[in-house]
Every structure is written in C-alpha cells, then in structure tokens.
C-alpha cells in the first residue's frame, strides 16, 4: 500500500488502520508542498507525524519538491525537484530509498535524474501487477479513485494471491466524501481487513524491490 503527497488524513485515518492490521506501507512525501495544495482538505502531515510513521516501520519515500509535471521541466528543474526532495527529507533524519513520479509522468531525463539521485527504484501511477524481474524504476501500480468499487479492489488483490505477483495500491486523501483521487475511510478499512483476513503478505516498496529482483 502506498500513499501519495503527505496528507494529514493519511496519518490520522489510515495509519491507525494499518497498525491494527499489521500492514507496513510506503508514504511518498512532497517535501515542499505548494500553497494551492496546502489549501485542500485537511492539509499536510507535520514533520513529527512523518517521523512517527518511520518510527513504526513504514517507509518514507520522495515525491518531488513541489509536484510538477517533471517531463515538461528544464533539466536543471528536474534535478532540483528529484534530488532536492531526497535531500529535504534526509535532512530531517529520514532514510529515503524510493521515488514516486508526480502524476506518474516521466521521460528519459527524469529517469536518469532519479537513478543519479541514488534511489533504488521508482513507482508509476498506473499499470497492473509487478512480477519477478520487475523494472524497478518503473514499478506499476493501481490508483484508487472515489468511484473505484470494493469488488474491483478485491479482484486486484485476489489476482496476486498465491502467485508470483506484486500489487501496489495507490491512495491519496483518506476522508469522508473524498475528492476524485480520495478514498473513504470505511472503504479503506474494508481493504485492510480483507488483506488481513486472507493473510496477504504486505511489504514496503523498498523491501518489495529487494524481494522481487
């Protein structure tokens, strides 16, 4: 399970559910969230909350500095966003190993910047399941929207159960009456309960890369 951007409701609503179900997740943080995003929903997590996630065994990953369309940026801007986000988070005493492309967008120069920054892998925002011999700098994922059905998510999970496949789910805001990219807390709770009930093995992205390489 992965969470993008660093919304406060991921900490207040998703984190307790993850802990209750013994699920370790990866949180991709925008290190310098722009003002227009800060005004959405309940705002972003504090540094203390992000550190608390790491303290409990969850992975903290980089999601750029300001969430731009990287493939449209000048080379110097790409490097500043990618490497800068890693340094911003590491300056807070966090271990940063993987990257998440804003909007899932990339090109050859963005890929090169991610590799040169020292990340072990990077996640996209679409696709299906990952398998052995995965492309660790182009990890596929399935994004949940406010119109995604619970039956659809269960099917994605079932497709990976008992097989050599790795499913990465992507969440954004976890709040009632969620926006387009958000997920209702009750819906999220049902997913975690289903994972625990069916004894699905879970992992952070960093550990998953090591397992599937």
C-alpha positions, 0 to 999 in steps of 0.5 A, a space after each residue: 500500500 502506498 500513499 501519495 503527497 503527505 496528507 494529514 488524513 493519511 496519518 490520522 485515518 489510515 495509519 491507525 488502520 494499518 497498525 491494527 492490521 499489521 500492514 507496513 506501507 510506503 508514504 511518498 512525501 512532497 517535501 515542499 508542498 505548494 500553497 494551492 495544495 496546502 489549501 485542500 482538505 485537511 492539509 499536510 502531515 507535520 514533520 513529527 507525524 512523518 517521523 512517527 510513521 518511520 518510527 513504526 516501520 513504514 517507509 518514507 519515500 520522495 515525491 518531488 519538491 513541489 509536484 510538477 509535471 517533471 517531463 515538461 521541466 528544464 533539466 536543471 528543474 528536474 534535478 532540483 525537484 528529484 534530488 532536492 526532495 531526497 535531500 529535504 527529507 534526509 535532512 530531517 533524519 529520514 532514510 529515503 530509498 524510493 521515488 514516486 513520479 508526480 502524476 506518474 509522468 516521466 521521460 528519459 531525463 527524469 529517469 536518469 535524474 532519479 537513478 543519479 539521485 541514488 534511489 533504488 527504484 521508482 513507482 508509476 501511477 498506473 499499470 497492473 501487477 509487478 512480477 519477478 524481474 520487475 523494472 524497478 524504476 518503473 514499478 506499476 501500480 493501481 490508483 484508487 479513485 472515489 468511484 473505484 468499487 470494493 469488488 474491483 479492489 478485491 479482484 486486484 488483490 485476489 489476482 496476486 494471491 498465491 502467485 508470483 505477483 506484486 500489487 501496489 495500491 495507490 491512495 491519496 486523501 483518506 476522508 469522508 466524501 473524498 475528492 476524485 483521487 480520495 478514498 473513504 475511510 470505511 472503504 479503506 478499512 474494508 481493504 485492510 481487513 480483507 488483506 488481513 483476513 486472507 493473510 496477504 503478505 504486505 511489504 514496503 516498496 523498498 523491501 518489495 524491490 529487494 524481494 522481487 529482483 
